[in-house]
Amino acid sequence: MALIYCVANQKGGVGKTTTVVNVGDYLTMRGHNVLVVDVDPQANATSSLGMREKERSASAHPAPTIYEVLVSEQPIGQAIRTTRRPRLHVVPSTPALAGAEVELVGLTGRETRLRRALTSILQYYDYVLIDTPPSLGLLTINALTASRDGVIIPVQCEYLALEGLSHLLHTIDLVRQRLNPQLKIAGVVLTMYDGRTRLSQEVVQEVKKFFRAGEVFQTIVPRNVRLSEAPSFGETIFTYSPESTGAMAYAALAEELLARAKQPVRERGVR
């Protein structure tokens, strides 16, 4: 059965989507079957993997997205799309998901809809990576509830990096107590590090003091222009600039995750 992680932080621009798509792509390069689930209405993970909303809208019969899966309970298997990587699939998001926070409030099992939806396809994947919006609303709660193997928290090496993290950790505790007893911090990843500045170095030290020993990944992702450029071409860093420092950092980060997860390579082909 697949290992399920979400990547969460209510602060925007900390590298959640970048982490999801690049770690996901690297895992496929290591022989794993990976599903990316995009529950962010901004749909950045969707577009980063080469899928554009205007192309979907132009179709006479557009395939369902994560919106239909969560709100209308359409089978998630019908929403899965292929990408340029044979082993990397995605459940795309759509701007319509922005209204789901309100629509879900009155629905039965509103916090567990994603977890229930995923059960039908877990046997086809080794890893499921969930990209979350910059909020702690019902979409993020659904992601945390579904993530039985943990949450990965990106922290940007910038001023006020730790601001708001206590709220995230409190939310994680509440989800663990009420909805997902298995939920844990799978790792904290420091992103957008600039070794030339004292600020970045100070943030690294603060984060390591803030979290328990072993919770912070050793790999630190540097600020790298190639990481910023790749999504505009619908590519990951490994297809856009595989020799860049950003690619090397995400390869190292994914190897750390593999070492912690110890998930064997699946013998059969992807779904």
BELJO-V869910 format. One record per run of one state. SS is the DSSP state (2 for helix, 1 for strand, 0 for the rest). FROM is the first residue (numbers start at 0). TO is the last residue. Records with the same first field share a line. If there is no record, write none. Layout:
SS: FROM-TO ; FROM-TO
This chain:
0: 0-1 ; 7-14 ; 29-32 ; 38-42 ; 48-51 ; 58-64 ; 71-74 ; 78-78 ; 82-86 ; 91-93 ; 105-111 ; 118-120 ; 124-125 ; 131-136 ; 146-149 ; 156-163 ; 178-183 ; 193-196 ; 210-214 ; 222-223 ; 233-235 ; 240-243 ; 261-270
1: 2-6 ; 33-37 ; 79-81 ; 87-90 ; 126-130 ; 150-155 ; 184-192 ; 215-221
2: 15-28 ; 43-47 ; 52-57 ; 65-70 ; 75-77 ; 94-104 ; 112-117 ; 121-123 ; 137-145 ; 164-177 ; 197-209 ; 224-232 ; 236-239 ; 244-260
